[in-house]
Amino acid sequence: MKLSDLSDETLNNIKSLRWDRIIEKHEGPERWSSVLEYYNPEFMKIEGRWVLLPIERENHTNITILRTIWSADGNSLTLFLKDTTFGDGEFLAGFMAVCDKLKNEEFFIAILYHEWFIIERTATFESSS
């Protein structure tokens, strides 16, 4: 799936959406229209589903999905990911995203995208699933 394949109606729907962010100490609500205008995002396929994150398509190869949590009804996704675009040093840049499936569409879009520092686990935890 590519943004260029979407109908004008779907693109206008995306442009009307807002998302919350905390990235590089900048925070607040943003508009997807700005992301589409000033950046070069594209869909990523995550566990067989299409997801639109506010990430430049050129940086997709630097993204590692650390954890996915799908809602019981399949309409929401929580992601934890690592982005090594700007290095893979002592302070690893991680992000948390919450994405919702758009009504009548086959993709998810970020409604929250926050930066976080990846804390390396030293203990082993048992999964609850």
C-alpha positions in Angstrom: 0.0 0.0 0.0 1.2 3.5 -0.9 -0.1 6.9 -0.1 -0.1 7.6 -3.9 -2.6 4.8 -4.3 -5.2 6.4 -2.0 -8.2 8.2 -3.2 -8.5 12.0 -2.8 -11.2 11.4 -0.2 -9.0 9.2 1.9 -6.1 11.6 1.6 -8.3 14.5 2.7 -9.5 12.4 5.6 -5.9 11.7 6.7 -5.0 15.4 6.3 -7.9 16.4 8.7 -6.5 14.2 11.5 -4.5 15.3 14.4 -1.9 13.4 16.4 -0.1 14.0 19.6 3.7 14.1 19.8 6.7 14.5 22.1 9.8 14.4 19.9 13.1 16.2 20.7 11.4 18.1 23.5 8.8 19.5 21.0 5.3 18.5 22.1 1.8 19.1 21.3 -0.9 18.3 18.8 0.2 18.1 15.1 -1.8 17.8 12.0 -1.3 15.0 9.5 -1.6 17.6 6.8 1.8 19.0 7.9 3.4 15.6 7.9 2.3 15.0 4.4 3.4 18.4 3.2 6.8 18.7 4.9 7.9 15.1 5.3 8.1 12.0 3.1 6.1 9.4 5.0 4.9 6.1 3.7 3.1 3.0 5.0 5.0 0.3 6.8 3.8 -3.3 6.9 3.8 -4.5 10.5 2.7 -8.0 11.2 0.8 -8.1 7.9 -1.0 -4.8 8.4 -0.4 -1.4 6.9 0.6 1.3 9.4 1.2 5.0 8.7 3.7 6.6 11.2 5.2 10.1 11.0 8.5 8.7 9.8 10.3 9.6 6.6 10.2 6.6 4.2 14.0 6.8 3.8 14.3 5.9 7.5 12.2 2.8 7.4 15.3 0.6 7.1 16.5 2.0 10.5 13.3 1.0 12.3 13.1 -2.1 14.5 9.7 -3.1 15.9 10.3 -4.1 19.5 6.8 -4.9 20.6 3.3 -4.8 19.2 0.1 -4.8 21.2 -3.1 -5.2 19.2 -6.5 -4.4 20.8 -9.0 -7.2 21.2 -11.2 -5.8 18.5 -8.3 -5.3 16.1 -8.9 -1.6 15.6 -6.0 -0.2 17.7 -2.3 -0.9 17.8 0.3 0.1 20.4 3.9 -0.1 19.1 7.3 0.2 20.7 10.1 0.7 18.2 13.8 1.6 17.9 15.1 4.1 15.4 18.8 4.1 14.7 18.6 6.8 12.0 20.8 9.1 14.2 23.1 6.4 15.7 22.9 3.3 17.9 25.0 4.6 20.8 24.5 4.7 24.6 21.1 6.5 24.4 19.0 4.5 22.0 16.1 6.5 20.5 12.9 4.6 21.0 9.4 5.6 20.2 6.0 4.6 21.3 3.0 4.9 18.9 -0.7 4.4 19.3 -2.4 3.8 16.0 -6.1 3.5 15.2 -7.6 1.9 12.1 -9.5 4.4 10.0 -13.1 3.6 9.5 -13.8 1.9 6.1 -10.0 1.7 5.4 -7.5 -1.2 5.6 -4.7 0.7 7.4 -3.8 2.2 10.8 -2.5 5.7 11.4 -0.6 7.2 14.4 -2.7 9.2 16.8 0.2 9.4 19.3 3.9 9.3 18.7 6.3 9.8 21.6 10.0 9.6 22.0 11.4 7.5 24.9 14.8 6.2 25.9 15.1 2.5 25.5 15.9 0.9 28.8 17.9 -2.3 28.4 16.3 -5.1 30.4 18.7 -6.9 32.7 16.0 -9.1 34.3 13.9 -11.7 32.6 10.2 -11.2 32.8 7.5 -13.8 32.1 5.0 -12.8 29.4 1.4 -12.6 30.5 0.1 -14.0 27.2 
